[in-house]
Amino acid sequence: MNRPRLLPKRAGLGGSVALTVACGVGFVTVYALTVRTAPGRQFGDASLRGALLTRSGVAAAVDTVLGVVSVAALLGGITVVAMVALARLQRVPGGVAVGLVLAANASTWLLKNHLLSRPDLGLSEVTPATLNSLPSGHTTAVFSIAVAMLFVVPPRWRRTVAFAGGAASIVLALATMSADWHRAGDSIAAFALVGAWAGLGALVVAALDAEVSRGVHRNGTDFLSRRWLVALTAGTGGVAACLAAGLVLIPVLRASAVGAMAAFLAGALLIVAAAVAVLIGVQSVLAGAGR
């Protein structure tokens, strides 16, 4: 009689492991390509130059967006996550969600400031060549709160939370580029890092939560069942990757203002695709675990 209850748990465990591994590999790949290779650094520099070209027109908006993110705001977000979990009596998911935010932000700080390096490849870049900025702390802060909320809100609200949190994270990532704080790869790495912690968190929830239901919440998976969203995300990432490859192969174009704006567009599309892909993965894992 109890066997059917284990099926969603097993699905959740497998999906959690897959999400963790995929995001972990994604993080390592982004770091290797955008920091340790000359072509990746050249594209990142071009996209940053393109972002800086937009700075004069959106300076006030950029400053406003970046000013929202602070330690106090992060603590406020954690408080909201905890309050929602308490209101819904979601002790295990709530504890995991708070732990996810703390772990993601702590690991971002540790990786960026102590564990990862940015070697001097002899390139001329608009920012200090050896100043490591991956992963983005600002993007991690906002995205980790958005993902943590997915653990504690009712399934029918996940679509709304994912849309709002993803949009806020993407806007912030683009703002950090316009402010000359981060490159596109820094925010993409932050998305992957949060996704990896979310996979581990979902693994804990699936293993410990005694109230895992026997069926998948349809409201939670409706957003995921639309194949067009997955196809659109993959297509967006593919177009951006092709554009980036073209700019890397044509130095003259990459060095021009037009090429810089094209690189910024490609970087922005990659940011969007990465954020949406991680949000789809997290929701899929939570739904598969019966959450």
WOZI-V774709 format. One record per pair of residues at least 12 apart in sequence whose C-alpha atoms are under 10 Angstrom apart, sorted by the first residue. I is the first residue (numbers start at 1). GAP is how many residues later the second one is. Records with the same first field share a line. If there is no record, write none. Layout:
# WOZI-V774709
I: GAP ; GAP
This chain:
# WOZI-V774709
2: 212
3: 211
4: 209 ; 210 ; 211
5: 205 ; 206 ; 207 ; 208 ; 209 ; 210 ; 285
6: 200 ; 206 ; 207 ; 208 ; 283
7: 205 ; 206 ; 207 ; 208 ; 281 ; 282 ; 283
8: 198 ; 204 ; 205 ; 206 ; 207 ; 208 ; 278 ; 279 ; 280 ; 281 ; 282 ; 283
9: 194 ; 196 ; 197 ; 198 ; 199 ; 200 ; 201 ; 203 ; 204 ; 205 ; 279 ; 280 ; 281 ; 282
10: 193 ; 196 ; 197 ; 278 ; 279
11: 195 ; 274 ; 275 ; 276 ; 277 ; 278 ; 279
12: 187 ; 190 ; 191 ; 192 ; 193 ; 194 ; 195 ; 200 ; 272 ; 273 ; 274 ; 275 ; 276 ; 277 ; 278 ; 279
13: 186 ; 187 ; 189 ; 190 ; 191 ; 192 ; 193 ; 194 ; 272 ; 273 ; 275 ; 276
14: 185 ; 189 ; 192 ; 271 ; 274 ; 275
15: 184 ; 187 ; 188 ; 266 ; 267 ; 269 ; 270 ; 271 ; 272 ; 273 ; 274
16: 179 ; 180 ; 181 ; 182 ; 183 ; 184 ; 185 ; 186 ; 187 ; 188 ; 189 ; 190 ; 265 ; 266 ; 268 ; 269 ; 270 ; 272 ; 273
17: 179 ; 182 ; 183 ; 185 ; 186 ; 268
18: 178 ; 181 ; 182 ; 263 ; 267
19: 173 ; 176 ; 177 ; 178 ; 179 ; 180 ; 181 ; 183 ; 184 ; 259 ; 262 ; 263 ; 265 ; 266
20: 172 ; 173 ; 174 ; 175 ; 176 ; 177 ; 178 ; 179 ; 180 ; 181 ; 182 ; 183 ; 261 ; 262
21: 174 ; 175 ; 178 ; 179
22: 170 ; 173 ; 174 ; 177 ; 256 ; 259
23: 166 ; 168 ; 169 ; 170 ; 171 ; 172 ; 173 ; 174 ; 175 ; 176 ; 254 ; 255 ; 258
24: 165 ; 168 ; 169 ; 170 ; 171 ; 172 ; 173 ; 175
25: 167 ; 168 ; 171
26: 162 ; 163 ; 165 ; 166 ; 167 ; 169 ; 170 ; 248
27: 107 ; 108 ; 158 ; 159 ; 161 ; 162 ; 163 ; 164 ; 165 ; 166 ; 167 ; 168 ; 169
28: 161 ; 164 ; 165
29: 160
30: 104 ; 105 ; 155 ; 156 ; 157 ; 158 ; 159 ; 160 ; 162
31: 85 ; 86 ; 87 ; 103 ; 104 ; 154 ; 155 ; 157 ; 158
33: 152
34: 84 ; 100 ; 149 ; 150 ; 151 ; 152 ; 155
35: 81 ; 82 ; 83 ; 84 ; 85 ; 86 ; 94 ; 95 ; 97 ; 98 ; 99 ; 150 ; 151
36: 81 ; 82 ; 83 ; 84 ; 85
37: 82 ; 84
38: 82 ; 83 ; 84 ; 85 ; 210
39: 205 ; 206 ; 208 ; 209 ; 210
40: 145 ; 204 ; 205 ; 208
41: 80 ; 82 ; 83 ; 84 ; 88 ; 142 ; 144 ; 207
42: 81 ; 82 ; 83 ; 202 ; 205 ; 206 ; 209 ; 212 ; 213 ; 221
43: 140 ; 141 ; 142 ; 201 ; 202 ; 203 ; 204 ; 205 ; 206 ; 208 ; 211 ; 216 ; 217 ; 220 ; 221 ; 223 ; 224
44: 81 ; 138 ; 139 ; 140 ; 141 ; 142 ; 200 ; 204 ; 216 ; 219 ; 220 ; 223
45: 78 ; 79 ; 80 ; 81 ; 82 ; 84 ; 138 ; 139 ; 209 ; 210 ; 215 ; 218 ; 219
46: 79 ; 80 ; 137 ; 198 ; 201 ; 202 ; 208 ; 209 ; 210 ; 211 ; 213 ; 214 ; 215 ; 216 ; 217 ; 218 ; 221
47: 130 ; 131 ; 136 ; 137 ; 197 ; 207 ; 212 ; 213 ; 214 ; 215 ; 216 ; 217 ; 218 ; 219 ; 220 ; 221
48: 77 ; 78 ; 79 ; 126 ; 128 ; 129 ; 130 ; 131 ; 132 ; 133 ; 134 ; 135 ; 136 ; 212 ; 213 ; 215 ; 216 ; 219
49: 76 ; 77 ; 78 ; 128 ; 129 ; 131 ; 134 ; 206 ; 207 ; 208 ; 210 ; 211 ; 212 ; 214 ; 215
50: 127 ; 128 ; 206 ; 207 ; 208 ; 209 ; 210 ; 211 ; 212 ; 213 ; 214 ; 215 ; 217
51: 123 ; 124 ; 125 ; 126 ; 127 ; 128 ; 129 ; 132 ; 133 ; 209 ; 210 ; 211 ; 212 ; 213 ; 214 ; 216 ; 217
52: 74 ; 125 ; 126 ; 127 ; 128 ; 208 ; 209 ; 212
53: 125 ; 204 ; 207 ; 208 ; 211
54: 123 ; 124 ; 125 ; 207 ; 210
55: 120 ; 122 ; 123 ; 124 ; 125
56: 122
58: 117 ; 120 ; 121
59: 116 ; 119 ; 120
61: 114
62: 109 ; 110 ; 112 ; 113 ; 114 ; 115 ; 116 ; 117
63: 112 ; 113 ; 115 ; 116
64: 111
65: 103 ; 106 ; 107 ; 108 ; 109 ; 110 ; 111
66: 72 ; 105 ; 106 ; 107 ; 109 ; 110 ; 113
68: 70 ; 74 ; 104
69: 68 ; 69 ; 70 ; 72 ; 73 ; 103
70: 68 ; 71 ; 72
71: 70
73: 68 ; 69
74: 27 ; 28 ; 31 ; 64 ; 67 ; 68 ; 70 ; 71
75: 26 ; 27 ; 66 ; 70
76: 69
77: 21 ; 24 ; 64 ; 65 ; 67 ; 68 ; 69 ; 71 ; 72
78: 19 ; 20 ; 21 ; 22 ; 23 ; 24 ; 66 ; 67 ; 70 ; 71
79: 19
80: 18 ; 65 ; 69
81: 13 ; 14 ; 16 ; 17 ; 20 ; 64 ; 65 ; 67 ; 68 ; 69 ; 70 ; 71 ; 72
82: 12 ; 13 ; 14 ; 15 ; 16 ; 66 ; 67 ; 70
83: 69
84: 65 ; 67 ; 68 ; 69 ; 70
85: 12 ; 13 ; 64 ; 66 ; 67 ; 68 ; 69
86: 66
87: 65 ; 66
88: 64 ; 65 ; 66
89: 63
90: 61 ; 62 ; 63 ; 119 ; 121
91: 61 ; 114 ; 118
92: 59 ; 60 ; 109 ; 112 ; 113 ; 114 ; 116 ; 117 ; 118 ; 119
93: 55 ; 56 ; 57 ; 58 ; 59 ; 60 ; 108 ; 109 ; 111 ; 112 ; 113 ; 115 ; 116 ; 198
94: 54 ; 55 ; 57 ; 58 ; 59 ; 111
95: 53 ; 56 ; 57 ; 106 ; 110
96: 52 ; 55 ; 56 ; 101 ; 102 ; 104 ; 105 ; 106 ; 107 ; 108 ; 109
97: 47 ; 48 ; 50 ; 51 ; 52 ; 53 ; 54 ; 55 ; 100 ; 101 ; 104 ; 105 ; 108
98: 46 ; 47 ; 50 ; 51 ; 53 ; 103
99: 49 ; 98 ; 99 ; 102
100: 44 ; 45 ; 47 ; 48 ; 51 ; 94 ; 95 ; 96 ; 97 ; 98 ; 99 ; 100 ; 101 ; 102
101: 39 ; 40 ; 41 ; 42 ; 43 ; 44 ; 45 ; 46 ; 47 ; 48 ; 93 ; 96 ; 97
102: 39 ; 42 ; 43
103: 41 ; 90 ; 91 ; 94 ; 95
104: 33 ; 36 ; 37 ; 39 ; 40 ; 41 ; 86 ; 87 ; 89 ; 90 ; 91 ; 92 ; 93 ; 94
105: 30 ; 31 ; 32 ; 33 ; 34 ; 35 ; 36 ; 37 ; 39 ; 85 ; 88 ; 89
106: 31 ; 34 ; 35
107: 28 ; 30 ; 33 ; 86 ; 87 ; 90
108: 26 ; 27 ; 28 ; 29 ; 30 ; 31 ; 32 ; 33 ; 81 ; 82 ; 85 ; 86
109: 24 ; 25 ; 26 ; 27 ; 28 ; 31
110: 25
111: 21 ; 22 ; 23 ; 24
112: 19 ; 20 ; 21 ; 22 ; 23 ; 24 ; 25 ; 74
113: 18 ; 19 ; 20 ; 21 ; 22
114: 18
116: 16 ; 17 ; 18 ; 19
117: 13 ; 14 ; 15 ; 16 ; 17
118: 12 ; 13 ; 14 ; 15 ; 16
119: 12 ; 13
126: 54
127: 53 ; 54 ; 55 ; 56
132: 50 ; 54
133: 48 ; 49 ; 50 ; 52 ; 53 ; 54
134: 48 ; 49 ; 50 ; 51 ; 52 ; 53 ; 54 ; 55 ; 56
135: 47 ; 48 ; 49 ; 50 ; 51 ; 52 ; 53 ; 54 ; 55 ; 56 ; 57 ; 58
136: 37 ; 40 ; 45 ; 46 ; 47 ; 48 ; 49 ; 50 ; 51 ; 52 ; 53 ; 54 ; 55
137: 45 ; 49 ; 50 ; 53
138: 31 ; 34 ; 35 ; 38 ; 43 ; 44 ; 49 ; 52
139: 29 ; 30 ; 31 ; 32 ; 33 ; 34 ; 35 ; 36 ; 37 ; 43 ; 47 ; 48 ; 49 ; 50 ; 51 ; 52 ; 55
140: 29 ; 33 ; 46 ; 47 ; 48 ; 49 ; 50 ; 51 ; 52 ; 53 ; 54
141: 28 ; 49 ; 53
142: 23 ; 24 ; 26 ; 27 ; 28 ; 30 ; 31
143: 19 ; 22 ; 23 ; 24 ; 25 ; 26 ; 27 ; 29 ; 30 ; 44 ; 47 ; 48 ; 51 ; 52 ; 132 ; 136
144: 21 ; 25 ; 46 ; 47 ; 49 ; 50 ; 51 ; 53 ; 54
145: 20 ; 24 ; 49
146: 12 ; 15 ; 16 ; 17 ; 18 ; 19 ; 20 ; 21 ; 22 ; 23 ; 133
147: 14 ; 15 ; 18 ; 19 ; 44 ; 47 ; 48 ; 50 ; 51 ; 131 ; 132 ; 135 ; 136
148: 46 ; 50 ; 53 ; 134
149: 12 ; 13 ; 16
150: 12 ; 15 ; 48 ; 70 ; 129 ; 132 ; 133 ; 136 ; 141
151: 47 ; 50 ; 51 ; 54 ; 131 ; 132 ; 135 ; 140
152: 139
153: 138
154: 63 ; 65 ; 66 ; 137
155: 61 ; 62 ; 63 ; 64 ; 65 ; 66 ; 67 ; 128 ; 131 ; 132 ; 135 ; 136
156: 61 ; 62 ; 63 ; 64 ; 65 ; 66 ; 67
157: 62 ; 63
158: 61 ; 62 ; 63 ; 64 ; 65 ; 121 ; 125
159: 60 ; 61 ; 62 ; 63 ; 64 ; 65 ; 120 ; 121 ; 124
160: 63
162: 61 ; 113 ; 114 ; 117 ; 118 ; 120 ; 121
163: 113 ; 116
165: 110 ; 114
166: 25 ; 106 ; 109 ; 110 ; 112 ; 113
167: 105 ; 108 ; 109
169: 18 ; 22 ; 102 ; 103 ; 106
170: 17 ; 18 ; 21 ; 98 ; 99 ; 101 ; 102 ; 103 ; 104 ; 105 ; 106
171: 97 ; 100 ; 101
172: 15
173: 12 ; 13 ; 14 ; 15 ; 17 ; 95 ; 98 ; 99
174: 13 ; 90 ; 93 ; 94 ; 97 ; 98
177: 87 ; 90 ; 91
178: 86
183: 81 ; 84
184: 79 ; 80 ; 82 ; 83 ; 84 ; 85 ; 86 ; 87
185: 82 ; 85 ; 86
186: 85
187: 83 ; 84 ; 87 ; 88
188: 79 ; 80 ; 82 ; 83 ; 84 ; 85 ; 86 ; 87
189: 82 ; 85
190: 84 ; 85
191: 80 ; 83 ; 84 ; 85 ; 86 ; 87 ; 88
192: 82 ; 83 ; 85 ; 86
193: 85
194: 84 ; 88
195: 80 ; 82 ; 83 ; 84 ; 86 ; 87
196: 82 ; 86
198: 80 ; 81 ; 83 ; 84 ; 87 ; 88
199: 82 ; 83 ; 86 ; 87
201: 85
202: 80 ; 83 ; 84 ; 87 ; 89
203: 82 ; 83 ; 86
205: 81 ; 84 ; 86
206: 79 ; 80 ; 82 ; 83 ; 84 ; 85
207: 82
209: 80 ; 82
211: 79 ; 80
212: 77 ; 78 ; 79
213: 76 ; 77 ; 78
214: 75 ; 76 ; 77
215: 72 ; 73 ; 74 ; 75 ; 76
216: 70 ; 71 ; 72 ; 73 ; 74 ; 75
217: 69 ; 70 ; 71 ; 72 ; 73 ; 74
218: 69 ; 72
219: 68
220: 63 ; 64 ; 66 ; 67 ; 68 ; 70 ; 71
221: 59 ; 62 ; 63 ; 64 ; 65 ; 66 ; 67
222: 65
223: 57 ; 60 ; 61
224: 55 ; 56 ; 57 ; 59 ; 60 ; 63
225: 59
229: 47 ; 48 ; 51
230: 43 ; 46 ; 47 ; 50
232: 41 ; 44
233: 36 ; 37 ; 39 ; 40 ; 41 ; 42 ; 43 ; 44 ; 47
234: 36 ; 39 ; 40 ; 42 ; 43
235: 38
236: 30 ; 33 ; 34 ; 35 ; 36 ; 37 ; 38
237: 29 ; 30 ; 31 ; 32 ; 33 ; 34 ; 35 ; 36 ; 37 ; 40
238: 28 ; 31 ; 32 ; 35
239: 27 ; 30 ; 31
240: 22 ; 23 ; 24 ; 25 ; 26 ; 27 ; 28 ; 29 ; 30 ; 31 ; 33
241: 25 ; 26 ; 28 ; 29
242: 24
243: 19 ; 20 ; 22 ; 23 ; 24
244: 15 ; 18 ; 19 ; 20 ; 21 ; 22 ; 23 ; 26
245: 18 ; 21
246: 13 ; 17
247: 12 ; 13 ; 15 ; 16 ; 19
248: 15
